[in-house]
Amino acid sequence: MKLRFNRSQLCIPYAAFLVLFVIAPLIVIVYYAFTNGQGNFTFENFTGFFTSTNTLGTLLYSIVLAVTTTLVCLVIAYPTAYILARSNFKKKYVLLLLFILPMWINFTLRITALKEILSAIEGNIAMYPFFNSVLGMTFDFLPFMILPLYNSLLKLDKSLLEAASDLGANKFFVFLRVTLPLSVPGIVSGITMVLLPSMTNYVVLDMMYNSTYIMGSLIGSYFNSYDWNNGSMISLVLLIIIFIVTLATNRFSDKDANDRGAVL
């Protein structure tokens, strides 16, 4: 006897997973974000967040740290991905593997090793908190920027580059007018993969100098003190920010794809 399943039945496990591990936790977060300790509905959690210099300063510091980390990763990753994708190295996949290999090592071990190196160079690493945080974040997220850029540059149609050269464009204008615009999807994907996690990744900061000046660490401090209402509220604010950034990057990527399609 053969069992037959329609498509709607095959979606049941995924729907159950989505309800249990995405929707249900989100409902709990929304409930605590809009209630006080007695379970009464209130907006005081949000008004307190946007009127407190401590929380606003933490949010601003998290954004500055995430943007700086993303820009540093982009500046390092783009030339690296470009060289690997456009070169004729026979062993370029081995070189790419060297950049990916740190992702296979435990995160704590990598940051601990970096911390020991910085301690040997700087002495007291707490003297340079922002620099060390950016360095640690870059060390952690750089492969996530290289991979999408490499894939995007590897798929470029070489005939377009040759056509631009035949029309008299030098290498700089070929890169500026052809290569760079066509690699925008990889740039957008890399920025998304680095910017959003670096706003909440407080492990690097805690291991470097035990700081609470980042959103993820602030959320953890509230939950550790059993203040689920403010912790859920900050989580919801951060979730809204992440949603806006993701929506903006997706729209930018779609617009760029439409523009390229119209040109080609």
Secondary structure, DSSP 8 states (H G I E B T S, - for coil): ------HHHHTHHHHHHHIIIIIHHHHHHHHHHTB-TTS-B-SHHHHHHHH-HHHHHHHHHHHHHHHHHHHHHHHHHHHHHHHHHHS--TTHHHHHHHHHGGGGS-HHHHHHHHHHHHHHHHS-GGGSHHHHHHHHHHHHHHHHHHHHHHHHHHT--HHHHHHHHHTT--HHHHIIIIIHHHTHHHHHHHHHHHHHHHHH--HHHHHHH----SHHHHHHHHHHTT-HHHHHHHHHHHHHHHHHHHHHHHHHHHHHHHHHHHH-
